[in-house]
Amino acid sequence: MAITASMVAELRAKTDAPMMECKKALTEAEGDMAKAEELLRVKLGTKAGKAASRVTAEGVVTSFIEGTTGAMVEVNCETDFVTKNDSFLALANAAAKLVAEHNPADLAALGGLPYSQDGFGPTLEEVRKGLIGKIGENMSFRRFKRYSGAGKVAGYLHGTRIGVLVEFDGEEVSAKDTAMHIAAMKPVALTSADVPAEFIERERSVATAKADEANKELVAAGKPAQSDEIVAKRIDGAVQKYLKEVSLFNQPFVKNDKQTVEQMLKAAGTTVKGFTLYVVGEGIEKKVDDFAAEVAAQVAAAKGA
């Protein structure tokens, strides 16, 4: 597969790795962006993991909390300009309220709920379609989460791009502090035991590859390679470190890093039962236009004609 300048630029934007390293990684990965990113993590360390903090699509996260019920919705659009449009924001806020009030089974059911706005209706989906024509840009409901009945609900919105819902029992201030912490530190699970198996395997794969690279360097320098036992301990150590870093209860609390989130909650008499974190555009592939490369290609084509 041909590695284009725009592919290299996209990987560099995601990882901050040097341009030539990006090209080498893409070549080795045969154009697979995710695999190339993993190869860079092996070679360059966690610096190449910056992709997780970047977003690849526009939109907003909105929430609605009333009593023990809370809902959060991500609504996507094409440009940042539309995220500031009053009609688009009204649609997004209405969607969160509808999720909280009606508990739709899926996105199709959400779209079918009664709602009118800007002369469009009688359903949320019809309003969405109407606003697409009015604003002139595509927009879509991507995902939603609802908590109700199993405890209290606290939320936190960081601007319009990051949203958190926390289901808890106990004291509300500590629950809201936990929601803010989640927005900042982006844990993937409550505890180490809750981290998805595929995340752990991916981290083990990276740690294994790093250990292999380290042994190759030792051999190249004329030194003995580390034993299988030592390598296994290094890999396990790296995985355990990762699990602590990404589990909420083990993370140092952002407002007081001398205690973990779990210790802070215990002191406040609060129990967090679950959380949901949405970052706008997370995981969405967005086409990266390389205008300079496009112009160069057109010039080359004109010369060849």
C-alpha positions in Angstrom: 0.0 0.0 0.0 1.3 3.5 -0.9 2.0 5.6 2.1 0.8 9.2 1.3 2.0 12.5 2.8 -1.5 13.0 4.3 -1.3 9.6 6.1 2.1 10.5 7.6 0.8 14.0 8.6 -2.3 12.4 10.3 -0.1 9.9 12.3 2.3 12.7 13.3 -0.7 14.9 14.5 -1.9 12.0 16.6 1.4 11.0 18.2 3.8 14.0 17.9 6.4 11.5 16.6 9.1 12.6 14.1 7.9 12.6 10.5 10.4 9.9 9.3 9.4 7.6 12.3 5.8 8.0 11.3 6.5 7.0 7.7 8.6 4.0 8.8 5.8 2.9 11.2 3.1 3.2 8.5 5.3 1.3 6.0 5.8 -1.5 8.5 2.1 -1.5 9.3 1.2 -1.5 5.6 -0.9 1.6 6.0 -2.8 0.4 9.1 -3.1 3.6 11.2 -3.9 1.9 14.5 -1.1 -0.7 14.1 1.4 2.1 13.2 0.4 4.0 16.3 1.1 0.9 18.4 4.5 0.4 16.7 5.4 4.0 17.6 4.4 3.4 21.2 6.8 0.5 21.3 9.7 2.4 19.8 9.1 5.9 21.3 7.3 5.1 24.6 4.0 6.6 25.9 4.7 9.9 24.0 3.1 8.2 21.0 -0.1 7.6 23.0 -1.3 11.2 22.7 -4.0 10.0 20.3 -6.2 9.2 23.2 -6.4 12.8 24.2 -7.2 14.0 20.7 -10.6 14.2 19.0 -11.3 13.5 15.3 -14.8 14.9 14.9 -16.9 17.9 16.0 -19.9 18.0 18.2 -21.1 18.5 21.8 -21.8 16.5 24.9 -25.0 17.5 26.8 -26.5 16.2 30.0 -29.7 16.4 32.0 -30.1 15.4 35.7 -33.3 15.4 37.7 -33.6 13.6 41.0 -32.0 10.2 40.8 -32.1 10.1 37.0 -29.4 11.4 34.7 -28.7 11.2 31.0 -25.8 12.2 28.7 -25.8 12.4 24.9 -23.1 13.0 22.3 -24.3 14.8 19.1 -21.9 15.1 16.2 -21.6 17.7 13.4 -19.1 18.5 10.7 -17.5 21.8 11.9 -16.8 23.6 15.1 -18.8 26.5 13.8 -22.0 24.5 14.1 -21.3 23.5 17.7 -22.0 27.2 18.6 -25.3 27.3 16.7 -28.3 27.9 19.0 -30.6 25.5 17.1 -28.0 22.7 17.2 -27.4 23.2 20.9 -31.1 23.2 21.6 -31.4 19.9 19.7 -28.6 18.4 21.7 -30.0 19.6 25.1 -33.4 18.3 24.2 -32.0 14.9 23.3 -30.4 14.5 26.8 -33.7 15.5 28.5 -35.7 13.1 26.3 -33.3 10.2 27.2 -33.7 11.0 30.9 -37.5 11.2 30.7 -38.3 8.3 28.3 -35.5 5.8 28.6 -35.3 4.9 24.8 -33.9 1.5 24.0 -31.5 2.8 21.3 -30.8 5.7 18.9 -33.7 4.8 16.6 -36.1 4.9 19.5 -34.6 8.2 20.7 -35.2 9.7 17.2 -38.8 8.6 17.3 -39.6 10.5 20.5 -42.1 13.4 20.2 -40.3 16.8 19.8 -40.7 20.0 17.8 -38.3 22.9 17.3 -37.7 25.6 14.7 -40.9 24.7 12.9 -39.8 21.0 12.5 -41.3 17.9 14.0 -43.2 16.0 15.3 -40.2 13.8 16.3 -36.6 14.4 17.3 -35.5 12.7 14.1 -37.6 15.0 12.0 -36.2 18.0 13.8 -32.7 16.7 13.1 -33.4 16.3 9.4 -35.0 19.8 9.3 -32.0 21.4 10.9 -29.6 19.7 8.4 -31.5 21.4 5.6 -31.6 24.7 7.5 -28.0 24.9 8.7 -26.6 23.1 5.7 -24.4 20.6 7.6 -24.9 17.0 8.6 -25.5 16.2 12.2 -26.1 12.9 14.1 -26.8 11.4 17.5 -23.9 9.2 18.3 -24.5 7.7 21.7 -26.2 8.2 25.0 -26.1 6.9 28.6 -28.8 6.9 31.3 -28.7 6.2 35.0 -31.8 5.9 37.1 -33.0 4.4 40.3 -29.9 2.6 41.6 -28.5 5.7 43.4 -27.9 9.4 43.0 -26.4 10.9 39.9 -23.8 13.7 39.6 -22.5 15.2 36.4 -19.7 17.4 35.0 -19.3 19.1 31.6 -16.0 20.5 30.6 -17.1 23.0 28.1 -19.1 21.1 25.5 -16.5 18.5 24.5 -16.1 16.4 27.6 -19.0 15.0 29.7 -19.1 12.7 32.8 -21.9 11.1 34.7 -21.3 9.4 38.0 -23.8 7.1 39.8 -23.2 7.2 43.6 -24.5 6.9 47.2 -23.4 9.4 49.8 -22.2 12.9 49.7 -22.7 15.0 46.5 -19.7 17.3 46.7 -17.2 14.3 46.6 -19.2 12.8 43.8 -19.0 16.0 41.7 -15.3 16.2 42.5 -15.0 12.6 41.2 -16.7 13.6 38.0 -14.3 16.4 37.5 -11.4 14.1 38.2 -12.7 11.6 35.6 -12.9 14.4 33.0 -9.2 15.3 33.7 -7.6 11.8 34.1 -9.9 9.7 31.9 -9.9 6.4 33.7 -11.3 3.4 31.7 -12.8 1.5 34.7 -13.7 1.8 38.4 -11.0 -0.8 39.5 -8.2 -2.7 38.0 -10.4 -5.8 37.9 -12.9 -4.0 35.7 -10.4 -2.9 32.9 -11.5 -4.6 29.7 -9.5 -7.7 28.7 -8.7 -6.3 25.2 -7.1 -3.2 26.8 -4.9 -5.4 29.0 -3.9 -7.6 26.1 -3.0 -4.5 24.0 -0.8 -3.2 26.9 0.8 -6.6 27.4 1.6 -6.7 23.6 3.2 -3.3 23.8 5.2 -4.2 26.9 6.4 -7.5 25.3 7.5 -5.7 22.1 9.4 -3.1 24.3 11.2 -5.9 26.2 12.2 -7.5 22.9 13.6 -4.2 21.6 15.6 -3.8 24.8 17.1 -7.3 24.5 18.0 -6.6 20.9 19.8 -3.5 21.9 21.7 -5.4 24.7 22.8 -8.1 22.2 23.8 -5.5 19.6 26.0 -3.8 22.3 27.7 -7.1 23.0 25.9 -7.6 26.3 23.9 -10.7 27.5 20.2 -10.5 26.9 17.9 -10.6 29.9 16.5 -13.9 31.0 13.0 -15.0 30.2 12.2 -14.8 33.9 13.3 -11.1 34.1 11.5 -10.2 30.9 8.3 -11.8 32.2 8.6 -9.8 35.4 9.2 -6.6 33.4 6.1 -7.2 31.3 3.9 -8.0 34.3 5.2 -4.9 36.1 4.3 -2.8 33.1 0.8 -4.2 32.9 0.2 -3.7 36.6 1.4 -0.1 36.4 -1.0 0.4 33.5 -3.9 -1.0 35.5 -3.3 1.3 38.4 -3.0 4.3 36.0 -6.3 3.7 34.2 -8.5 2.5 37.1 -10.4 5.3 38.9 -10.1 4.1 42.5 -6.3 3.7 42.1 -5.6 7.1 40.6 -4.1 9.9 42.7 -7.0 12.4 43.3 -6.5 15.5 41.2 -7.3 17.9 44.1 -5.0 16.1 46.5 -2.5 13.7 45.0 -1.4 12.4 48.4 -4.6 10.3 48.5 -6.2 8.1 45.9 -9.8 8.6 44.6 -10.8 5.6 46.6 -9.3 7.1 49.8 -11.0 10.4 49.2 -14.4 8.8 48.7 -14.0 6.6 51.8 -13.2 9.7 53.9 -16.3 11.4 52.5 -18.5 8.4 53.1 -19.4 8.2 49.4 -19.6 5.1 47.2 -19.3 5.4 43.4 -21.1 2.6 41.6 -20.3 3.5 38.1 -19.4 6.3 35.6 -19.6 7.2 32.0 -17.1 9.5 30.2 -17.7 10.9 26.8 -15.1 12.9 24.8 -16.5 14.4 21.6 -15.4 12.5 18.5 -13.4 9.9 20.4 -12.7 6.9 18.2 -14.2 8.5 15.1 -12.1 8.4 12.0 -12.1 11.8 10.2 -10.7 12.4 6.8 -7.6 14.6 6.9 -7.3 16.9 3.9 -3.8 17.7 2.7 -4.3 20.7 0.5 -0.6 21.1 -0.4 -0.3 17.5 -1.5 -3.5 17.8 -3.5 -2.2 20.8 -5.3 1.1 19.1 -6.0 -0.7 16.1 -7.4 -2.8 18.3 -9.7 0.4 20.2 -10.9 2.1 16.9 -11.6 -0.9 15.6 -13.5 -1.0 18.8 -15.6 2.6 18.4 -16.5 2.1 14.8 -17.5 -0.9 15.7 -19.7 
